[in-house]
């Protein structure tokens, strides 16, 4: 049996991605803050998603319990990245910004080109 991502988790990540892309993430916290350049900075985008995913709490079935909170924490990180005068409250805990190297991607055998 193959484990698959819970549809609500996929939806939460997709919705967060849409809001980042269209400039509405963290509304109203980022209202009036132009963060369009950040979307072209891979390390900044990586940290934005790191904060979002490191805060995710999932139920027993893998559905997110706190996606809105995760968006808010990511938006706080983004605001602090763009605005040196912004103070994150509460301050980030170490785990929230702790990056993880992704695993080496391997295609499933049925996907390999012949």
C-alpha positions as YAML, in Angstrom:
chain: A
units: angstrom
residues:
- id: 1
  name: UNK
  ca: [0.00, 0.00, 0.00]
- id: 2
  name: UNK
  ca: [1.29, 3.47, -0.89]
- id: 3
  name: UNK
  ca: [0.95, 6.27, 1.61]
- id: 4
  name: UNK
  ca: [-0.33, 9.45, 0.07]
- id: 5
  name: UNK
  ca: [-0.55, 12.98, 1.37]
- id: 6
  name: UNK
  ca: [-3.88, 13.81, 2.97]
- id: 7
  name: UNK
  ca: [-5.90, 15.94, 0.52]
- id: 8
  name: UNK
  ca: [-6.38, 18.66, 3.14]
- id: 9
  name: UNK
  ca: [-2.61, 18.91, 3.61]
- id: 10
  name: UNK
  ca: [-2.10, 19.16, -0.14]
- id: 11
  name: UNK
  ca: [-4.82, 21.81, -0.23]
- id: 12
  name: UNK
  ca: [-3.22, 23.82, 2.58]
- id: 13
  name: UNK
  ca: [0.15, 23.83, 0.81]
- id: 14
  name: UNK
  ca: [-1.44, 24.69, -2.54]
- id: 15
  name: UNK
  ca: [-3.48, 27.53, -0.99]
- id: 16
  name: UNK
  ca: [-0.38, 28.91, 0.78]
- id: 17
  name: UNK
  ca: [1.54, 28.75, -2.53]
- id: 18
  name: UNK
  ca: [-1.25, 30.59, -4.34]
- id: 19
  name: UNK
  ca: [-1.31, 33.33, -1.73]
- id: 20
  name: UNK
  ca: [2.48, 33.71, -1.87]
- id: 21
  name: UNK
  ca: [2.38, 33.90, -5.67]
- id: 22
  name: UNK
  ca: [-0.48, 36.39, -5.92]
- id: 23
  name: UNK
  ca: [0.82, 38.68, -3.16]
- id: 24
  name: UNK
  ca: [-1.90, 38.08, -0.59]
- id: 25
  name: UNK
  ca: [-0.16, 35.83, 1.94]
- id: 26
  name: UNK
  ca: [-0.60, 36.87, 5.55]
- id: 27
  name: UNK
  ca: [-3.27, 39.47, 4.87]
- id: 28
  name: UNK
  ca: [-3.48, 41.97, 6.52]
- id: 29
  name: UNK
  ca: [0.04, 41.67, 8.03]
- id: 30
  name: UNK
  ca: [1.73, 42.17, 4.66]
- id: 31
  name: UNK
  ca: [-0.77, 44.66, 3.26]
- id: 32
  name: UNK
  ca: [1.24, 47.39, 1.56]
- id: 33
  name: UNK
  ca: [4.51, 45.42, 1.79]
- id: 34
  name: UNK
  ca: [5.96, 44.69, -1.63]
- id: 35
  name: UNK
  ca: [7.60, 41.30, -1.33]
- id: 36
  name: UNK
  ca: [7.58, 40.50, -5.04]
- id: 37
  name: UNK
  ca: [11.40, 40.37, -5.19]
- id: 38
  name: UNK
  ca: [11.45, 37.66, -2.52]
- id: 39
  name: UNK
  ca: [9.59, 35.33, -4.86]
- id: 40
  name: UNK
  ca: [12.69, 35.39, -7.10]
- id: 41
  name: UNK
  ca: [15.11, 34.65, -4.24]
- id: 42
  name: UNK
  ca: [15.34, 30.87, -3.81]
- id: 43
  name: UNK
  ca: [16.80, 30.96, -0.29]
- id: 44
  name: UNK
  ca: [14.11, 33.36, 0.91]
- id: 45
  name: UNK
  ca: [11.38, 31.20, -0.60]
- id: 46
  name: UNK
  ca: [12.94, 28.14, 0.99]
- id: 47
  name: UNK
  ca: [12.87, 29.81, 4.42]
- id: 48
  name: UNK
  ca: [9.29, 30.97, 3.91]
- id: 49
  name: UNK
  ca: [8.20, 27.36, 3.27]
- id: 50
  name: UNK
  ca: [10.45, 26.11, 6.08]
- id: 51
  name: UNK
  ca: [8.63, 28.29, 8.61]
- id: 52
  name: UNK
  ca: [5.27, 27.24, 7.17]
- id: 53
  name: UNK
  ca: [5.98, 23.51, 7.22]
- id: 54
  name: UNK
  ca: [7.94, 23.40, 10.48]
- id: 55
  name: UNK
  ca: [4.88, 24.76, 12.26]
- id: 56
  name: UNK
  ca: [2.42, 22.30, 10.73]
- id: 57
  name: UNK
  ca: [0.60, 20.03, 13.13]
- id: 58
  name: UNK
  ca: [-1.21, 17.06, 11.63]
- id: 59
  name: UNK
  ca: [-3.95, 14.87, 12.99]
- id: 60
  name: UNK
  ca: [-3.67, 11.08, 13.06]
- id: 61
  name: UNK
  ca: [-4.76, 10.88, 9.41]
- id: 62
  name: UNK
  ca: [-2.29, 13.52, 8.21]
- id: 63
  name: UNK
  ca: [-4.74, 16.42, 7.88]
- id: 64
  name: UNK
  ca: [-3.45, 19.82, 8.99]
- id: 65
  name: UNK
  ca: [-4.76, 21.19, 12.27]
- id: 66
  name: UNK
  ca: [-3.26, 24.68, 12.12]
- id: 67
  name: UNK
  ca: [-2.66, 25.78, 8.52]
- id: 68
  name: UNK
  ca: [-3.80, 29.35, 9.16]
- id: 69
  name: UNK
  ca: [-1.36, 29.68, 12.07]
- id: 70
  name: UNK
  ca: [1.44, 28.37, 9.82]
- id: 71
  name: UNK
  ca: [0.60, 30.98, 7.22]
- id: 72
  name: UNK
  ca: [0.71, 33.72, 9.86]
- id: 73
  name: UNK
  ca: [4.11, 32.61, 11.16]
- id: 74
  name: UNK
  ca: [5.47, 32.45, 7.61]
- id: 75
  name: UNK
  ca: [4.04, 35.91, 6.93]
- id: 76
  name: UNK
  ca: [5.75, 37.21, 10.07]
- id: 77
  name: UNK
  ca: [9.04, 35.83, 8.80]
- id: 78
  name: UNK
  ca: [8.45, 37.43, 5.41]
- id: 79
  name: UNK
  ca: [7.56, 40.78, 6.97]
- id: 80
  name: UNK
  ca: [10.72, 40.71, 9.10]
- id: 81
  name: UNK
  ca: [12.75, 39.84, 5.99]
- id: 82
  name: UNK
  ca: [11.35, 42.84, 4.11]
- id: 83
  name: UNK
  ca: [11.08, 45.29, 7.01]
- id: 84
  name: UNK
  ca: [13.98, 45.58, 9.46]
- id: 85
  name: UNK
  ca: [11.80, 47.58, 11.87]
- id: 86
  name: UNK
  ca: [9.19, 44.80, 12.22]
- id: 87
  name: UNK
  ca: [9.45, 42.81, 15.44]
- id: 88
  name: UNK
  ca: [8.13, 39.25, 15.35]
- id: 89
  name: UNK
  ca: [5.90, 38.47, 18.35]
- id: 90
  name: UNK
  ca: [6.30, 35.96, 19.77]
- id: 91
  name: UNK
  ca: [9.91, 35.60, 18.62]
- id: 92
  name: UNK
  ca: [10.66, 32.57, 16.48]
- id: 93
  name: UNK
  ca: [11.69, 29.43, 18.27]
- id: 94
  name: UNK
  ca: [14.72, 27.63, 16.88]
- id: 95
  name: UNK
  ca: [12.69, 24.77, 15.36]
- id: 96
  name: UNK
  ca: [10.59, 27.16, 13.27]
- id: 97
  name: UNK
  ca: [13.51, 28.30, 11.13]
- id: 98
  name: UNK
  ca: [15.51, 25.07, 11.15]
- id: 99
  name: UNK
  ca: [16.11, 24.01, 7.58]
- id: 100
  name: UNK
  ca: [16.33, 20.42, 6.43]
- id: 101
  name: UNK
  ca: [18.16, 19.14, 3.39]
- id: 102
  name: UNK
  ca: [15.69, 17.35, 1.15]
- id: 103
  name: UNK
  ca: [16.28, 13.69, 0.37]
- id: 104
  name: UNK
  ca: [17.80, 12.73, -2.94]
- id: 105
  name: UNK
  ca: [14.90, 12.32, -5.33]
- id: 106
  name: UNK
  ca: [14.51, 8.93, -6.90]
- id: 107
  name: UNK
  ca: [11.88, 8.07, -9.43]
- id: 108
  name: UNK
  ca: [9.64, 5.14, -8.79]
- id: 109
  name: UNK
  ca: [10.62, 2.20, -11.05]
- id: 110
  name: UNK
  ca: [7.55, 2.65, -13.23]
- id: 111
  name: UNK
  ca: [8.59, 6.26, -13.98]
- id: 112
  name: UNK
  ca: [12.06, 5.48, -15.25]
- id: 113
  name: UNK
  ca: [12.67, 6.17, -18.88]
- id: 114
  name: UNK
  ca: [13.76, 3.21, -20.96]
...
